[in-house]
Structures are given as C-alpha cells and as structure tokens.
Amino acid sequence: MPVEIKELTIRANIMNGCEENSEVKTEVGSDEDRGAIIAACVEQVLKILERKKER
C-alpha cells in the first residue's frame, strides 16, 4: 500500500553576512573517476526508470 504525503514542511535558516574565513573544499578527481561516477549514476537512473515502467 503506497504512502501518500499530504503536507510537507520545509524550514531553512538563512544567515546574513557569511564568515569570510569559511572555506568550501572540493576534491577534483581525474577524468576516469568522473566517468565512473557518471556511469554509475546513469545505471541507477535507468534501473529506476525500468522499475517505474513495470508498475
């Protein structure tokens, strides 16, 4: 039996004036790593679409 959500509440805290010392660190991978991640994502999306089609 599917669950139906009739109401969804989302809260967000927004702060004015971010700290200047805050840093966002991102790790840049090689093209092979990116390709592997993209391939895995595509595979998962295709699986989800096929499951949806079966319903």
N, C-alpha and C positions, 0 to 999 in steps of 0.2 A: 504494500500500500504506500503510495507516494506521500511525502510530507509537503504540505503547502504552507509557505510563509506569507502571511497576510500583512505583516508590518515589519519594517526593518529600520532600526535607529542607528545612525552613524554619528559619532562625535569626533571632533578634531580640535586640537589645541594649536592655535597659531600665535607665535610669539613675534613681536616687533623687535627689530634690531638684533639680528643673529650675532653671535660671538664671532669676532674676527679671527680668533685662533682655531676655530673648528676646521677640521680637515676632512675631506672625503677621499678615502683611499680606494682606488680601483686597481685591480690586478689585470694587466693586459697580457693575454695569453697569445700563443702562436696561432697561425692560421689553421694548423691541424687541430688544435684544441677547439677553436671556434667552429670548425667544420664538424667535429664530433658532437659538440653541443647542439648545433643546428640540426644535425641528422637525428639525434635523439629526440629533440622537440618535435620535428616533423613526424617521426614514427609514433609518438604519443598522440599527436593530433589526429593522425589517420586512424589509430585504434579507437579513439573517442568517436570519430565520425562514423566508423563502421558499427560501433555499438549503438549509436543513435539510429542508424539506418535499420538495424534489426528490430527495433521496437516498433 
